[in-house]
């Protein structure tokens, strides 16, 4: 919502079209639950938000049913496969069909709409960018918060995986060729997406959409390290935990490590638990998912924020990095990526990139010793943090819109 909040400051009136999110999302499958019964439109000085009711199709209803009999599971998987393969040619079976049709109606009825921006994932939404542009002439921007067929984190092994990848690549090229621009979150992502689609690209970081922390909190009774959000296979959390804990135990100080919201994904929680010696488990806290406001407050109260970066991958600036920046705490980044994360960290006080376990041990020892002696730990200044706010990224978007309006 950063663009919605700030675009009017740069002369643009945003109209956001989204599905209804009134149903609480406590687990991954909750996104498949019905939400809203009618169109809801909210207007204020910043712009408009149009919430389209979400009516789950049979496949989504099966996902959320408690009765997981074998026939139901087989039908659910078959419908998922049908959606993935044929949804690109039969849009009505796509879960975001109602959203796309409403956006099309809006663009046809309102001649003041100057540009359509579609953010993905879900990538099938890009179909509507091509379709709306064809029917209305409204230029559009394909905004990739994650890359699609160039994504190196996706497992595409096996016949079905390879088939879907080939179909997705064909769809991506066909749909995106009508876009005026593509945008993404790092130079590397933007470059490889542009190479695949043939469209010019612009970099728009995720950024943070909140006020930066201004006040220091009271000293913690123990040295508190915190990791927020999901874990992916490419993130070496096991090596990070082992290195940190070995140093902390040697310093003989009270300490704890929190994994904020990780119980949302039970497999990720088990991964953390499996790498902990029995003697550490009382010092490691695994929590349920909570509101963004509560999560941010917990970040602000931690002493050090942990960021295991993706190994052997470029161009993946985790969204939590920007929340960390807004919290203005010391950060330990391991092992770094020699790309966008390292580049951002170089612009921030207290963002410490540790390329190996030896450097990680040295840095945590310095921070823990400083904490033990009552010294203030290093953290980004407000000016450094503001560079990565969504307001700053919205200004980049507004400049692109100005350029598009001015024409060639």
N, C-alpha and C positions, 0 to 999 in steps of 0.2 A: 504493500500500500504506500510505499515511499513516493512513487510517481504521483499517485492520487493526492497525496498530502502536499506536494511541493510544486506541481506543474503550474498551478494558477499564479505562482510567484514569478513565473517566466512567460506569462501571457497566454497560457493554454487552459482550457476548461475540459478536464478529463471526464469521460463517462466509462465507468467500469462495468463490464458484464461478467458475472460470475454465477456459478451454481449456488444454491442455498446451502449454508453450512450450519443451520440451526441445531442439528443433531450433534450432541457431544461426541468427540472423537477420542476414545480411550484406548482403542486397539486398532491395528492395521485394517481389520475387516469392517470397522465402523464407517469407513468412507462409502461403503456400499449400501448403507441404510437410507431409507427415504428421508428427505429433508424439505420442508416447506410444502404448502398446498396451493399457493398462488404466487404470481409475480409480485415482488416487493421492490419498490423504488424509493431510495432515500436521496434527498437533495440537500446540499448545504453550500456554504460559500466556496468550498474547495472544488466541488463537482457533484457528480451523481454516481450512485451505486445501484445497479439493477441486478437483483438476485432472482435467478430462474429456479423454480422448484425442481428438485431431483427426484425422479421416479425410477427406481431400480428396475432393470429388466430381469428376466428369469435367472440369468446367470448370477447377477448380484444378489438376488433373493436367496439363491442356493448357498452362496458364500456365507451369508449371515444366519442361516438356519442352524439350530442346535442339533437337529437330527442328521448325523453324518453317516447314513447308511451307504453301503458300497454303490448301489445304483445311483444315488444322488451325487456321490463324489464323481462317478464316471460321467454322468450328465454334465456336471459343473465343469469338468476338465474339457469335455468335448465342446461345450458352448464357448469356453475361453478360447480354444483353438480356432473355432469358427469366427469369433470376433476378431482375433488377431490377424487371421488370413483374409477374410472377406469383408471386414469392416472398412477397408480402404476403397472398396468398390460399391459397397452397399451402406452408405452412411447411416441409415436408419437403425442399424444394429449396433452402432457405436454409442457408448454411454454419454458422450458429449454432444450428441446430435441436437437435442433441444437447445442447448447453449448456442451452438453454431447457427441454427435457424433463427433464433431470436436476434443474434448479432446481425444477421443478414437483413432481417426486417427493419432493424434500427437504421442500418446504413442506407437502405432504400428510402426510408421515410424522412430522414434528417439530412438535408443538403449541406448543413454546416459541419458535418463530420469530415475532417481534413485527412485523417490517417487512421488506419487500423493497426494496432499492435497486438500480436498474439504471442503469449508466453507459454512455453512448454517445458516440461512434460505436463499433460499427455500430448504426445506428438501428433496423433490424428487430428488435433485441432487445426493443424496447418492446412488440412484439406479445405477448411472453411475460409482461410485466407485467400487461397487461390480462387475458390468459388465466388466469394463476395467481390473480389477484385474484378473477376470476369463479368459479373452481373451489374456492378455499380461503377466501376472505374476508380473506386477509392484505393489509393496506394496503401501498401501494408508492409510491416516490418516483422520478420520472423525472429522472435527473441528466444534464444536458447539459454535457459538457466543451467541445463545439462545438455551435452551434445547427444546426438541420436545414434546414427549408424557408425560414427567415428568413436563412440564411447569405448574406452579400453577396460572399463570395469565390468562390462557385461559378458557373461559366459555364453558364447555362441557355438558350443560344441554340439555334436550330434546332428542328425539329419534335419530335425525340426528347427533347431537353432540356426543352422546354416540357411535353411529355406526362408525363415522369417527375416534373417538379415538381408538376403538378396531382395526380397519383396520390399522391405523397409527402405533399402537404398534406392530402388526404383521410385517408390512413392516420394521419398525425400527430394530427389532431383526434380520430379515432375511438379510437385506442389511448390517448392521454393523458387523455381525459376521465374515465377511471377512477382516475387517479393522485390521491393525497392532496395532493401538492405536486410542483412542478418546481423544480429548482435549477440554477443556472448560475454562470459565472465572473465576471460583472460586472453592475452595475445595469442597463446598457443591454440586454445579452443577456437577463437575467431578465425585464425589462419586456416586450420584444417577444415572447418565447416565451409569456409569460402571456397576452398579448393574443391570440395565435393559438389557444392551447389552452383558454383560459378557466379555467386552474388557478392557484391562488395560488403565488407564487414566493419563493425564498429565495436569497441570494447566498452561494456558497461558493467562494472563490478556489482556484486550483490549489495555491498554496503550495509550499514545498520540504520534502523529506523526508530531511533529513540534518543532521548537526551543522554549525553555522556555523563558518567559518574562525576560528581563535583565534590562530595564530602568523603573524608576518610572514615572508615568504620572503627569501632573499638577493637583493640588487639584481641586476637583469638586465643583461647586457652591452650590450643595446640596448633602446630604448623599444618595448615589446611591446604591440600592440593585438590583441584577439581577438574573433572572432564565432563563436558556436556554433550548429550545427544547420542547419535548412532555411531556404531563402529563398523568398519568395512574390512574385508579380508586383507586388503593391501596395507592396512594401518598396523604397525608393529607394536601393539599395546603390551604384549607379553614382555618384550625386551625393555620397554619403557618402565613397566612396573618393577621388574626385577632390579634394574639399575637404581631406580629411585629408592626403593625400600632398603636395599643394602647400605646405601649411604646414610639414610635417615636413622636406621638402627645403630649404626656406628657412632652417630653424633649424640645418641642418648637424649633425645628430646621427644616430647609428646607430639604425635603426628597422626593424620588420617588422610585418606584419599577417597573422594566422593565421585561416584559415577551417576551423574544427574540424568534421570529419565531413561536409564538403560533397561529397566524392567519392561518397557514397552515392547522390546524385542527379546524374548526369552533366550533365544539362541545366542545372542550377544552377551547377555548376562552370564550365561553358563560359560562362555569363553573366558570371561574375566575370572570367574570363580575357579575354573580349572587351573589357572596359572598362579594361584595364590597358595603359598604354604599355609598350613593350619594356623601357625602362630600369627599370621597377618590378618586373618579374616575379621577379627574384631576391630581392626583399624580401617577396614574398607567398607564404605557405605554405598549400597546400590538402592536407587530410589525409583519410584513410579514417575511417569510423565506428569508434569504440572503445567500451570499457565506460563506464558512467556514472561509475564511480569514477575512472578515468583522466582522463576528460573534465573532471570537477570539479577534479581536482588541477591540470590545465593552466589552468583558469580562475583558480584561486587564485594561480598564478604569473605571470599576465599583469599588466600595469600598468593597462590600461584595457580595459573590456569594451564592445563596440559593440552597439547595438540600433537598427537602422533600423525605426521603427514603421510601421504600415500607413497609407498616405496615404488620406485621405478616408473612413476607416472608424472607427467607434466600438466600444467594448466588447470589444476583442481584446487581452487581457493575455497576451502570449506566455508560454508555460510557461518559456522560457529566462530571462525576467526574474526569476523566483523563484530559479532556480539562481544567477543573477548576485548576487542579494541575499545568498544563503547564502555565496557566495565572498567577499563584502565587499571588492569592488574598486571603483575609480572607474568610473562608467558614463557613456557618451555616448549620449543618446537623440535621434534625429533622424528626422522633424521634430516628434515628439510627436503626441498625438492629441486634445488638449483634452478628455480623458475619463479612463478608468480608469488608463492608463499614467502620464499626467501627475499624476493624483491620488496614485498610489503613490509616484512619484518625489519629490513634495513632502514626503513623510514620511521621506526618506532623505538622509543626508549624502553628498555626492559623486555623487548621481544627477542628472546635468546634462541638462536638456531644452533642445535647440537647435532653435528653430522655423524657422530658415533657415540657409543655408550661411554667411552672415556670422557669425552667432552660433556656429555649429559651429567655424569657423576660429578665432574668439577663444578658445573654451574649450580646444581642442586645443593652441593656442599656450601657454596658461597651464599646462596639465598637462605639456606637453613641457618647458617652461622650468623648472618645479619639479623634474621628473625630472633634467634636466641639472645642476641645482644641488644635487642630493642631498637634496631636501626630500621629506617624506612626502606622498603624494597623499591627497586626501580620500576617505573611504569610509564606509559605514554602520557605526554602532556595533552591538555584539551585541544591545542592547536594541531598537534599531530593526529589526534583521533578524528577531528572534523574533516580531515582530508578524505576519509573513507566513509563519510556519512552518505545516506541515500539522497540527501539534498544536493550534495556535490555531484552524484551520479545522475540525478534528474536534470541538473544543469547541462550535462553532456547530451542527454536525450533532447532537451529543448533546443540546443544548438543544431542538432541533426534535423529536427522538425523545421527550424528556421531555414536551413539549407534546402530542404525539400520544397518548401513553399516558394522560395526564391526561384527555383527551377534551375536548369542547366546554364 
